[in-house]
Amino acid sequence: MLNGFVESFNGRMRDEFLNETLLRNLTHARDLISAWRTDYNTARPHSALGCQTPAGFALYLTTTIARAAARDESSARRAIAQPAPTGVNDHRAPVVAG
């Protein structure tokens, strides 16, 4: 899945930046690429993230995770299956040593 995101980023960078920008030298290229990448990651909404910016989506995830962790009373994992009701399967099979 990550490869699809990389391909999308590469295509956008090529179409929106490299095809339209004249780069004078390596320092100029680094400065412009850094500015474009910062804009892409902080100011522009992405449809794959529900039309949020990557920075906004990351903030949403960290606050959601932090709220869930604050509600949890222990660090132990919760059981996947609930215990059987009282009276169900009370008969234990004997275990033979050996």
C-alpha positions in Angstrom: 0.0 0.0 0.0 2.9 2.3 0.8 4.1 2.0 -2.8 0.8 3.6 -4.0 1.3 6.6 -1.8 4.9 7.0 -3.0 3.7 6.8 -6.6 1.0 9.4 -5.9 3.5 11.8 -4.3 6.0 11.3 -7.1 3.4 12.0 -9.7 2.1 15.2 -8.0 5.7 16.4 -7.5 6.5 15.9 -11.1 3.2 17.4 -12.4 2.9 20.3 -10.0 6.4 21.2 -9.3 9.2 19.8 -11.5 7.4 20.3 -14.8 6.6 24.0 -14.0 9.8 25.1 -12.2 13.1 26.3 -13.5 15.8 25.4 -11.1 19.0 27.5 -11.2 21.3 25.4 -9.1 21.3 22.7 -6.5 20.9 25.1 -3.6 17.9 26.7 -5.3 16.4 23.3 -6.1 16.8 22.2 -2.4 15.1 25.4 -1.1 12.2 25.2 -3.5 11.7 21.4 -3.0 11.7 21.9 0.7 9.1 24.6 0.5 6.9 22.6 -1.8 7.1 19.5 0.4 6.3 21.5 3.5 3.2 22.9 1.8 2.2 19.4 0.5 2.5 17.9 4.0 1.0 20.8 6.2 -1.3 23.0 4.1 -2.9 20.9 1.4 -5.9 18.6 2.1 -5.6 15.1 0.8 -8.6 13.1 -0.3 -7.1 9.8 1.1 -7.2 11.4 4.5 -10.8 12.6 4.4 -9.8 16.0 2.9 -7.5 16.8 5.9 -3.9 17.9 5.8 -1.4 15.2 6.8 -0.5 17.4 9.8 -4.1 17.7 10.8 -4.7 14.0 10.3 -1.7 13.2 12.5 -2.9 15.5 15.2 -6.4 13.8 15.0 -4.8 10.4 15.3 -2.6 11.3 18.3 -5.5 12.9 20.2 -7.8 10.0 19.4 -5.2 7.5 20.6 -4.4 9.6 23.7 -8.1 9.9 24.7 -8.5 6.1 24.3 -5.4 5.5 26.4 -6.6 7.9 29.1 -9.9 5.9 29.4 -8.0 2.6 29.8 -7.6 1.7 33.4 -4.7 -0.6 33.0 -1.9 -1.4 30.5 -3.0 -5.0 30.2 -4.7 -6.1 27.0 -8.4 -6.7 27.2 -9.7 -10.2 26.7 -11.0 -10.9 23.1 -13.8 -13.3 24.3 -16.0 -12.6 27.2 -16.1 -15.2 30.0 -18.8 -17.8 29.9 -21.9 -17.1 32.0 -22.1 -18.7 35.5 -23.2 -22.3 35.3 -22.1 -22.9 31.7 -19.3 -25.5 31.3 -18.5 -25.8 35.0 -17.4 -29.4 34.5 -13.7 -29.6 34.1 -12.0 -32.5 32.3 -9.4 -34.3 34.4 -5.9 -33.9 33.3 -3.7 -36.9 33.5 0.0 -36.2 34.3 2.5 -37.9 32.3 
